[in-house]
């Protein structure tokens, strides 16, 4: 994929948008609220599913998001959706958190905001800590399971998460949010909006700040975030300028704890920053520091009664670093020379301080044209996105080092360029009443280059490894399906979709001896039923996701302890998902979500470290069949009982997640136990003079004081062989304990 071609495409699309806007005659006619809503819907229609889309999806609106917003990251607000599992390093849902759907993490979930890719171009993950309190500025969230209708950005191999920022308010408003509670947590935020000004303008803004000590030692967070938008609307034109972002300073708690040491050290123990081996008192506070800002210019132009143009220019700026104390590190890992101490002994290892930096830009254009007829509609879209990233690191200090450490000397320094262009066409056709035929064809081309010095050492050359990666991918992703509305209550649907995904940065830079990985392919089969009435809404969805060359952890480790991945020829995920909501009266509601799955690798070879007498070491391979894919629980269930009376509401929410295997061996000693945790929420809405209403709410997290971990990994493992040839397996896990029962409270004042 030639970068010049992509820039020409972006420039051409942008020019086309401007010409279309300039050619439209603007009317001074009073803008109608219905027209604004219609135009806002068009802004995200390319990536959204509707009731006639033959795929499984769920939506959460602003009101529901706000009910559970106490400063926790977005993954914790989605826990009532089928197959959703969340994790938290700090143990409270604030700071570093992650999201999994159908066993797939964020790097396999296509995540967009207003149709703009949110996944990091290289890691393909999403770091929610960079977007604190973002849910306060969302209008709604749609989660599509499987390949979904994703049209732009990272390949969807487990789900598509489509987020839309808040729409235009017709009346002025102001909201003050305060919440806080256990572990020094305090969130404060203010939202303001002008409503409609002179029938054509509107402005909105939000500022938030969140502080928390975290449950885990030294996992505190200091988070700032903002959202602002300016909107212009006139008859068939809607232009929005949107910016949002966050600044985070977070204590590092990535290491977890050996469960065998919890009784001695406690559940909150964090060894990151330990300044002396075996000394559990003196720690350096390792921190992660990052600033990320997003800018979007979103134009929706009604060209006629049937045709609408949508175009979004976007730019994301990210910059930050980790600051870490590293205990007893090999100097050669940092390109440093061995030195002699005061007694003339060679020192090969020493304590040091390091900083690892990221500095990146992501920008592009996303556009689409939509036609809506009586029985037929289609959308054609194209996008061009470019990423420029820098990775570099410094050693700031070395204990007893005999030479001066140059303050600006980089021990690694490399650059990345990733460019992508995509085009798609989607169509819906209703040949007869109740039947909708759906088709979606997408092309996606990617060029990815990495050049420079790595942060890993090359044992062959005895120097820091050189990176010289230049890969091109071209993917064709077709989707087709049908939905039939039997009557006003019942709908059945089915679809077949093909998705592709390129390897992420780590799969390339830490490829190991097996060589560079190849791209992955998946065929997703979905079959479902939906029921929708006044008192009861529900659905059941069956799926089979057939993978070719899926990248999985294979048991190998890099020289610096990073888990390595390799392609496996055949694997699959299959299961059934349930979702229902029952409202028998205005005082009671019951919600249930369930996901029951089987996630298997058909043929697989796992690497094991084997240690023998006399420091003998080798890596052995064991062939396995039909083993569970790591981090893929077979059962995930959530339910919520809600009682409502006048302004009072109380809800009990429970989630159960079954056992998860931490690698692909399906061995119990390499797994994390299942858990069941409940939260109790209560709120009261009341009126105050000179306000539009107030609300006081409370959240009791982990109501039954369950001792559980929602994430873990294998720190070390393999076999030991004695002189007589007896083999013994050993495994050391690291787990992430979650906070016991604790209380949060919130107060909201609306004007």
C-alpha positions in Angstrom: 0.0 0.0 0.0 1.7 3.2 -1.2 1.5 6.1 1.3 1.2 8.6 -1.5 -1.8 6.8 -2.9 -3.5 6.9 0.4 -2.9 10.7 0.8 -4.3 11.3 -2.7 -7.4 9.3 -1.7 -7.8 11.3 1.5 -7.3 14.6 -0.3 -9.7 13.7 -3.0 -12.4 12.6 -0.7 -11.9 15.7 1.4 -12.2 17.9 -1.7 -15.3 16.1 -2.8 -16.9 16.7 0.6 -16.1 20.4 0.4 -17.5 20.7 -3.1 -20.7 18.9 -2.0 -21.0 21.3 1.0 -20.4 24.3 -1.1 -22.9 23.3 -3.8 -25.7 22.9 -1.3 -27.9 25.9 -0.9 -28.4 26.6 2.8 -31.9 27.6 3.9 -32.5 29.9 6.8 -35.6 28.0 7.6 -36.1 27.1 11.3 -34.3 23.8 12.0 -36.5 21.0 13.1 -35.4 18.7 16.0 -36.5 15.6 14.0 -34.2 16.7 11.2 -31.2 17.0 13.6 -31.8 13.5 15.0 -32.1 12.1 11.4 -28.8 13.6 10.5 -27.1 12.4 13.7 -28.3 8.9 12.9 -26.7 9.0 9.4 -23.4 10.0 11.0 -23.0 6.4 12.3 -25.2 4.4 10.0 -22.3 2.8 8.1 -21.1 0.9 11.2 -24.4 0.4 13.0 -26.7 -2.6 13.1 -30.5 -2.2 13.1 -33.4 -4.5 13.8 -33.4 -5.7 10.2 -29.6 -6.5 10.3 -29.1 -10.3 10.5 -26.5 -10.1 13.3 -26.4 -10.3 17.1 -26.1 -6.9 18.9 -27.0 -5.0 22.0 -27.3 -1.3 22.7 -26.9 0.8 25.9 -28.2 4.3 26.0 -27.0 7.3 28.0 -29.5 6.8 30.8 -28.2 3.2 31.5 -24.6 4.2 31.2 -25.1 6.9 33.8 -26.7 4.5 36.3 -23.4 2.6 36.7 -20.9 5.5 36.2 -18.9 6.0 39.4 -15.6 6.7 37.6 -15.1 3.1 36.5 -13.9 2.5 32.9 -16.3 1.6 30.1 -15.6 -2.2 30.2 -17.3 -2.3 33.7 -20.4 -0.5 32.3 -20.9 -3.3 29.7 -20.9 -6.2 32.1 -24.6 -7.0 31.6 -24.1 -7.8 27.9 -23.7 -11.4 26.7 -20.2 -12.8 26.7 -18.5 -9.7 28.2 -15.7 -10.2 30.7 -13.7 -7.3 32.2 -10.5 -7.1 34.2 -8.8 -4.5 36.4 -5.1 -4.3 37.4 -5.8 -2.0 40.3 -8.7 -4.1 41.5 -11.4 -1.4 41.4 -12.2 -0.9 37.7 -10.4 2.4 37.6 -7.0 2.7 35.9 -5.8 -0.1 33.6 -8.8 -2.2 32.7 -9.6 -4.5 29.8 -12.5 -5.9 27.9 -13.1 -9.4 26.3 -16.1 -10.6 24.2 -16.4 -14.2 23.2 -13.0 -14.7 24.7 -11.4 -12.1 22.4 -9.6 -9.1 23.9 -9.7 -5.5 22.6 -7.0 -6.2 20.0 -9.6 -8.4 18.3 -12.5 -6.1 18.8 -13.2 -3.4 16.2 -13.8 -0.3 18.4 -14.8 3.1 16.9 -16.0 6.5 18.1 -18.3 8.3 15.7 -17.1 5.8 13.1 -13.4 6.7 13.7 -11.1 3.8 14.7 -10.1 3.8 18.3 -7.9 0.7 18.3 -4.2 1.6 18.5 -2.8 1.1 15.0 0.1 -1.1 16.2 -1.0 -3.0 19.3 -4.6 -3.0 18.0 -5.7 -2.7 21.6 -7.6 0.1 23.4 -6.3 1.6 26.6 -9.4 2.8 28.5 -7.2 4.6 31.1 -6.4 7.2 28.3 -10.2 8.0 28.2 -11.3 8.4 31.8 -15.0 9.2 32.4 -15.6 8.9 28.6 -19.0 7.3 29.2 -20.2 10.7 30.6 -20.0 12.1 27.0 -21.6 9.1 25.2 -25.0 9.1 23.6 -25.1 5.3 23.2 -23.0 2.2 22.7 -23.7 -0.7 20.4 -21.9 -4.0 20.8 -22.1 -6.4 17.9 -20.8 -9.9 18.5 -18.9 -11.7 15.8 -17.6 -10.0 12.7 -20.5 -7.5 12.9 -20.9 -4.6 10.5 -17.5 -3.1 11.0 -16.4 -1.0 7.9 -13.3 0.8 9.1 -10.3 0.1 11.3 -9.0 -3.1 13.0 -10.4 -6.5 12.0 -13.3 -7.7 14.1 -12.5 -11.2 15.3 -14.7 -11.3 18.4 -16.9 -8.2 18.3 -17.5 -4.7 17.1 -18.0 -1.9 19.6 -19.5 1.3 18.1 -19.7 4.4 20.4 -21.4 7.6 19.6 -20.7 10.8 21.5 -23.5 12.9 22.8 -25.9 14.5 20.4 -27.1 18.1 20.1 -29.3 19.3 22.9 -32.0 21.8 22.0 -32.1 23.4 25.4 -29.4 24.8 27.7 -28.2 22.6 30.5 -25.6 22.1 33.2 -24.8 19.1 35.2 -22.5 18.7 38.2 -21.3 15.1 39.1 -19.6 14.1 42.3 -18.8 10.6 43.3 -16.3 8.8 45.6 -15.8 6.3 48.2 -13.4 3.5 49.2 -9.7 3.5 48.5 -9.5 7.3 48.2 -11.7 7.4 45.1 -13.0 10.9 44.2 -14.6 11.8 40.8 -15.8 15.3 40.0 -17.2 16.5 36.7 -19.1 19.3 35.1 -21.1 19.4 31.9 -22.4 22.5 30.1 -24.4 23.0 27.0 -25.9 26.1 25.3 -28.7 24.3 23.6 -29.8 25.8 20.2 -28.4 29.3 19.6 -29.8 31.4 16.7 -31.5 28.3 15.4 -28.1 27.1 13.9 -25.5 26.6 16.6 -24.9 24.6 19.7 -21.9 24.1 22.1 -21.2 21.4 24.7 -18.3 20.8 27.1 -17.3 18.5 29.9 -14.4 18.5 32.3 -13.7 15.6 34.7 -11.0 14.6 37.2 -10.7 11.2 38.9 -8.3 10.3 41.7 -8.0 6.9 43.4 -5.5 5.0 45.5 -6.5 1.7 44.0 -7.0 -1.5 45.9 -3.5 -2.8 45.0 -0.5 -1.1 46.6 0.8 1.9 44.6 -1.9 1.5 41.9 -3.1 5.0 42.4 -4.5 7.0 39.5 -4.6 10.7 38.7 -6.9 11.1 35.6 -8.0 14.2 33.8 -10.4 14.3 30.8 -12.4 16.6 28.7 -15.0 16.7 25.9 -16.1 19.6 23.8 -18.1 20.0 20.6 -19.4 22.8 18.5 -22.3 22.1 16.1 -23.7 24.0 13.1 -27.0 22.9 11.6 -29.1 24.4 8.8 -31.9 22.5 7.0 -30.0 19.5 5.5 -26.5 20.3 6.9 -25.0 19.2 10.2 -21.4 20.0 11.0 -19.8 19.0 14.3 -16.4 19.8 15.6 -15.6 17.3 18.4 -12.6 16.9 20.6 -12.0 14.7 23.6 -9.1 13.3 25.4 -7.4 12.4 28.7 -4.2 12.7 30.7 -3.3 9.8 32.9 -0.7 9.2 35.6 -1.1 5.7 36.9 0.8 3.6 39.3 2.0 0.4 37.6 0.4 -2.8 38.9 1.0 -5.1 35.9 2.9 -7.8 37.7 0.2 -9.5 39.8 1.0 -11.7 42.7 2.0 -15.3 43.2 -1.2 -16.8 44.8 1.1 -19.0 47.1 2.4 -15.8 48.6 -0.9 -14.1 49.3 -1.1 -15.5 52.9 2.3 -14.0 53.7 2.2 -10.8 51.7 -1.5 -10.0 51.5 -3.8 -9.6 48.6 -2.8 -6.0 48.0 0.9 -6.7 47.6 2.6 -5.3 44.4 6.2 -6.1 43.8 6.6 -3.6 41.0 9.4 -1.1 41.9 10.9 -3.3 44.6 14.3 -1.7 45.3 16.0 -4.7 47.0 15.4 -8.4 46.5 13.4 -9.8 49.4 12.8 -6.3 50.9 9.1 -5.8 51.0 9.2 -2.3 52.4 11.2 -0.1 50.1 9.6 0.5 46.7 10.1 3.0 43.9 6.7 4.1 42.6 6.7 2.9 39.0 4.3 5.0 36.9 2.7 5.1 33.5 2.1 8.6 32.1 0.2 9.3 28.9 -1.7 12.1 27.1 -4.1 11.3 24.3 -6.2 13.8 22.4 -8.8 13.2 19.7 -10.1 15.7 17.1 -13.0 15.1 14.7 -14.7 17.2 12.1 -17.9 15.4 11.2 -20.1 16.6 8.2 -23.5 15.2 7.3 -25.0 16.7 4.2 -28.5 15.8 2.9 -28.1 15.9 -0.8 -31.8 15.1 -1.6 -34.7 13.3 0.0 -32.9 10.0 -0.7 -29.2 10.8 -0.7 -27.0 11.8 2.2 -23.2 12.4 2.4 -21.2 11.8 5.6 -17.5 12.6 6.0 -15.2 12.8 9.0 -11.7 14.2 9.2 -9.9 13.0 12.3 -6.6 13.3 14.1 -5.3 11.6 17.3 -2.2 12.7 19.1 -0.7 10.4 21.7 2.5 10.9 23.8 3.8 9.4 27.0 6.1 7.1 28.9 6.6 4.6 31.6 9.0 5.3 34.4 10.2 2.1 36.1 12.8 0.9 38.6 14.2 -2.4 37.4 15.9 -4.7 39.9 19.1 -6.6 39.0 18.9 -6.2 35.2 21.5 -7.5 32.8 23.4 -4.5 31.5 23.7 -6.0 28.1 19.8 -5.9 27.8 20.2 -2.2 27.6 23.2 -2.0 25.3 25.5 -1.1 28.3 29.0 -2.3 29.0 30.0 -4.5 31.9 31.9 -2.6 34.6 34.1 -3.3 37.6 33.1 -2.4 41.2 35.3 -0.9 43.8 36.8 -4.3 44.5 37.6 -5.0 40.9 34.8 -7.5 40.4 32.9 -7.5 37.1 29.3 -6.3 37.4 27.0 -7.8 34.8 23.8 -6.9 36.5 22.7 -3.8 38.3 19.6 -1.9 39.4 18.5 0.9 37.1 15.8 3.4 36.2 14.4 3.3 32.7 11.8 5.2 30.7 10.1 3.8 27.7 8.4 6.4 25.4 5.7 6.5 22.8 5.1 9.4 20.5 2.5 9.0 17.8 0.1 10.6 15.3 -3.0 9.0 13.7 -5.0 10.8 11.1 -7.3 10.3 8.2 -10.7 10.6 6.5 -13.7 8.4 6.8 -16.6 9.0 4.4 -19.8 7.5 3.1 -22.8 8.2 0.8 -26.1 6.7 1.7 -29.2 6.1 -0.4 -32.6 5.3 1.2 -35.5 4.2 -0.9 -38.8 2.6 0.0 -37.6 -1.0 -0.2 -33.9 -0.6 -0.9 -31.0 1.2 0.7 -27.3 1.1 0.3 -24.2 2.8 1.7 -20.9 3.2 -0.1 -17.9 4.3 2.0 -14.2 4.8 1.8 -11.5 5.6 4.3 -7.8 6.4 4.4 -5.9 6.3 7.7 -2.3 6.9 8.5 -0.2 6.3 11.6 3.3 7.6 12.4 4.8 6.3 15.7 8.1 6.6 17.5 9.3 4.1 20.2 12.4 5.0 22.2 13.8 4.6 25.7 16.3 6.0 28.1 18.3 4.6 31.1 18.2 7.4 33.6 20.3 5.9 36.4 22.4 2.8 37.2 23.4 1.8 40.7 27.2 2.1 41.2 27.8 2.5 37.5 31.4 3.5 36.8 30.5 5.7 33.9 28.3 8.7 33.5 24.9 7.9 32.0 24.2 10.3 29.2 20.8 11.9 29.9 19.6 11.8 26.3 21.2 8.6 25.1 18.5 6.2 23.8 19.2 2.5 24.3 16.5 1.8 21.6 14.9 3.9 19.0 12.6 2.8 16.2 9.8 4.3 14.1 6.6 2.8 12.7 4.5 3.8 9.7 1.1 2.1 9.2 -1.2 3.2 6.4 -4.5 1.7 5.4 -7.2 2.3 2.8 -10.5 0.7 2.8 -13.8 0.8 0.8 -17.1 -0.9 1.3 -20.6 -1.1 0.0 -23.6 -2.3 2.1 -27.1 -2.9 0.9 -30.5 -3.8 2.3 -33.3 -5.0 0.1 -36.9 -5.9 1.1 -38.3 -7.9 -1.8 -41.4 -8.8 0.2 -42.9 -7.5 3.4 -40.9 -8.6 6.4 -37.9 -10.0 4.6 -34.6 -8.1 4.5 -31.7 -9.3 2.5 -28.3 -7.9 3.6 -25.0 -7.8 1.8 -21.7 -6.1 2.7 -18.5 -6.1 0.6 -15.3 -4.6 2.1 -11.7 -4.2 0.8 -9.0 -3.3 3.2 -5.3 -2.7 2.3 -2.5 -2.2 4.9 1.1 -1.2 4.6 3.1 -1.6 7.8 6.8 -0.7 8.3 9.0 -0.8 11.4 12.6 0.4 11.2 15.3 1.0 13.8 16.8 -0.5 17.0 14.6 -2.7 19.2 14.4 -2.8 23.0 15.3 -6.5 22.8 18.8 -7.9 22.6 19.9 -10.1 19.6 21.9 -12.9 21.1 23.6 -13.7 17.8 25.1 -10.3 17.3 25.3 -9.4 21.0 23.8 -6.0 20.3 20.3 -4.5 20.5 18.2 -6.2 17.8 17.6 -4.3 14.5 14.1 -4.0 13.2 13.4 -4.1 9.5 9.8 -5.1 8.9 7.9 -4.1 5.7 4.6 -6.0 5.2 1.6 -5.4 3.0 -1.8 -7.0 3.4 -4.8 -7.0 1.2 -8.1 -8.3 2.6 -11.5 -8.9 1.0 -14.2 -9.2 3.7 -17.7 -10.1 2.3 -20.8 -10.5 4.5 -24.3 -11.6 3.6 -27.5 -12.6 5.5 -31.2 -12.4 5.8 -33.7 -11.3 8.5 -37.4 -12.2 8.4 -39.9 -10.4 10.6 -42.6 -13.1 11.1 -44.9 -10.6 12.8 -44.7 -7.5 14.9 -43.1 -9.5 17.8 -40.9 -12.2 16.2 -37.8 -12.0 13.9 -35.4 -14.7 12.7 -32.1 -14.0 11.0 -28.9 -15.7 9.7 -25.6 -14.5 8.2 -22.2 -15.6 7.0 -19.3 -13.2 7.2 -15.6 -13.4 6.4 -13.0 -11.4 8.3 -9.2 -11.0 8.1 -6.8 -9.6 10.6 -3.1 -8.6 10.3 -0.7 -9.4 13.1 0.0 -6.7 15.7 3.3 -5.1 16.5 4.3 -7.6 19.2 3.7 -10.5 16.9 6.3 -9.1 14.6 8.9 -7.7 17.0 8.8 -10.8 19.3 8.4 -13.4 16.6 11.2 -15.5 17.9 12.8 -18.4 16.0 9.6 -19.4 14.2 9.8 -16.5 11.9 7.3 -13.7 11.1 3.6 -14.6 11.5 1.0 -14.6 8.8 -2.5 -12.9 8.8 -5.5 -14.6 10.3 -8.8 -15.5 8.6 -12.2 -16.2 10.1 -15.6 -17.3 8.8 -18.4 -16.4 11.1 -21.8 -18.2 10.9 -24.6 -16.6 12.9 -28.2 -17.8 13.4 -30.7 -16.0 15.7 -34.2 -15.2 16.9 -35.5 -11.9 18.5 -38.7 -11.3 20.3 -39.9 -7.8 21.1 -43.1 -6.8 22.9 -44.2 -4.2 25.5 -43.4 -6.4 28.5 -40.8 -8.8 27.2 -37.7 -8.5 25.0 -35.4 -11.4 24.3 -33.2 -13.2 21.9 -31.1 -16.3 21.3 -28.1 -16.4 19.0 -26.1 -19.4 17.8 -22.7 -18.9 16.3 -19.7 -20.8 14.9 -16.5 -18.9 14.3 -14.1 -20.9 12.1 -10.5 -19.6 12.3 -7.6 -20.2 9.9 -4.1 -19.4 11.1 -5.3 -17.8 14.4 -2.4 -16.3 16.4 -2.2 -17.9 19.9 0.3 -18.1 22.8 2.5 -21.1 22.1 4.4 -21.4 25.4 7.6 -19.7 24.2 9.0 -16.6 25.9 11.3 -13.9 24.5 14.6 -13.0 26.1 12.9 -10.5 28.3 10.0 -12.7 29.3 7.4 -11.7 26.8 5.0 -14.5 25.8 5.3 -15.3 22.1 2.6 -16.1 19.6 2.4 -18.3 16.5 -0.3 -19.3 14.0 -2.3 -22.4 14.5 -3.9 -23.9 11.4 -7.4 -24.7 12.7 -9.4 -23.4 15.7 -12.9 -22.4 16.4 -15.4 -20.8 18.8 -19.0 -21.9 18.9 -21.8 -21.2 21.3 -25.2 -19.8 22.2 -25.9 -16.4 23.6 -29.1 -15.4 25.4 -30.4 -12.0 26.3 -33.8 -11.0 27.8 -35.5 -8.2 29.6 -38.8 -8.7 31.4 -40.9 -5.8 32.7 -44.2 -7.2 34.1 -45.1 -3.8 35.7 -43.7 -0.4 36.1 -42.2 -1.3 39.5 -40.0 -4.3 38.4 -37.6 -5.3 35.7 -35.4 -8.4 35.3 -32.4 -8.6 32.8 -30.5 -11.7 32.0 -27.5 -12.3 29.6 -25.8 -15.6 29.1 -23.1 -17.0 26.9 -22.3 -20.7 26.7 -19.4 -21.6 24.4 -16.8 -24.1 23.3 -13.5 -22.6 22.2 -11.0 -25.1 20.8 -7.7 -25.5 18.9 -7.8 -28.6 16.8 -4.1 -29.3 16.5 -1.5 -27.6 18.5 2.1 -27.8 19.7 3.0 -26.3 23.1 6.5 -25.3 24.1 7.7 -26.2 27.6 11.0 -25.2 29.3 12.8 -28.3 30.7 15.5 -27.9 33.3 17.9 -30.8 33.9 21.0 -31.5 36.1 24.0 -29.3 35.8 22.1 -26.3 34.5 20.9 -28.2 31.5 18.1 -26.4 29.7 16.1 -27.2 26.6 12.7 -26.4 25.1 10.6 -29.4 24.3 7.4 -29.5 22.3 4.2 -31.4 23.1 1.5 -32.0 20.6 -2.1 -31.5 21.8 -5.5 -31.8 20.3 -8.9 -30.2 21.0 -7.6 -28.0 23.8 -9.4 -24.9 25.1 -8.3 -21.5 23.8 -6.7 -19.4 26.6 -8.8 -16.8 28.4 -12.0 -18.2 26.9 -14.5 -19.1 29.7 -17.2 -21.6 28.7 -19.9 -19.9 30.7 -20.5 -16.1 31.3 -23.8 -15.1 32.9 -25.1 -11.8 34.2 -28.4 -10.8 35.7 -30.0 -7.7 37.2 -33.1 -7.4 39.4 -34.4 -3.8 39.5 -37.1 -2.4 41.6 -38.6 1.1 41.0 -41.0 3.2 43.0 -41.5 6.9 42.2 -38.0 8.4 42.3 -36.4 5.5 44.1 -34.6 2.6 42.3 -32.7 -0.3 43.7 -30.9 -3.0 41.6 -28.9 -6.2 42.4 -26.5 -7.2 39.6 -24.6 -10.5 39.5 -22.0 -11.9 37.1 -20.6 -15.4 36.9 -17.5 -16.3 34.9 -16.4 -19.9 34.7 -12.8 -21.2 34.8 -10.3 -19.7 32.3 -7.2 -21.5 31.1 -4.1 -19.3 31.0 -2.5 -21.1 28.1 -3.7 -23.6 25.5 -2.8 -26.8 27.4 -6.2 -27.1 29.2 -4.4 -28.0 32.5 -6.1 -27.1 35.7 -2.8 -26.0 37.3 -2.5 -23.5 34.5 -5.9 -21.9 35.0 -7.8 -19.3 36.9 -10.8 -20.3 39.0 -14.2 -19.1 38.1 -15.9 -16.4 40.2 -19.3 -15.0 40.9 -19.6 -11.4 42.2 -22.6 -9.2 42.9 -23.1 -5.4 43.2 -26.0 -3.6 44.8 -27.0 -0.2 43.4 -29.6 2.3 44.9 -30.6 5.7 43.7 -33.1 8.4 44.5 -34.2 11.2 42.1 -35.9 14.2 43.6 -36.7 17.9 42.7 -35.0 20.9 44.2 -36.0 24.5 43.6 -34.2 26.3 40.8 -32.9 23.0 39.4 -34.1 20.4 36.8 -33.6 17.6 39.4 -31.1 15.9 41.6 -30.0 12.3 42.2 -28.2 10.6 45.1 -26.9 7.1 44.5 -24.9 4.4 46.2 -23.0 1.4 44.9 -22.0 -1.5 47.1 -19.3 -3.3 45.0 -18.7 -7.0 45.7 -21.7 -7.2 48.0 -20.9 -10.6 49.4 -17.2 -9.9 50.0 -16.0 -12.5 47.5 -12.2 -13.1 47.3 -11.6 -13.5 43.6 -9.2 -12.7 40.8 -10.5 -11.6 37.4 -7.2 -11.9 35.6 -4.0 -14.0 35.8 -1.1 -15.2 33.7 1.7 -17.8 33.8 4.9 -16.2 35.1 7.0 -19.3 34.8 6.4 -23.0 34.2 7.8 -26.2 32.6 9.5 -29.4 33.8 12.4 -30.2 36.0 14.3 -33.5 35.5 16.4 -35.1 38.2 19.6 -37.2 37.6 17.4 -40.3 37.5 15.3 -38.9 34.7 12.2 -38.3 36.7 10.2 -35.4 35.3 8.2 -33.0 37.5 5.9 -30.2 36.2 6.0 -26.9 37.9 3.9 -23.8 37.3 4.0 -20.3 38.9 1.0 -18.1 38.3 0.5 -14.4 38.9 -3.1 -13.3 39.7 -4.8 -9.9 40.0 -6.9 -9.8 43.2 -10.0 -7.7 43.2 -11.2 -5.4 46.0 -13.5 -6.9 48.7 -16.8 -5.3 49.6 -16.6 -1.5 49.4 -19.0 1.4 49.1 -19.2 4.2 46.5 -21.6 7.2 46.5 -22.6 9.8 43.9 -24.5 13.1 43.8 -25.7 14.6 40.5 -27.2 18.1 40.2 -29.0 19.1 36.9 -29.8 22.7 35.8 
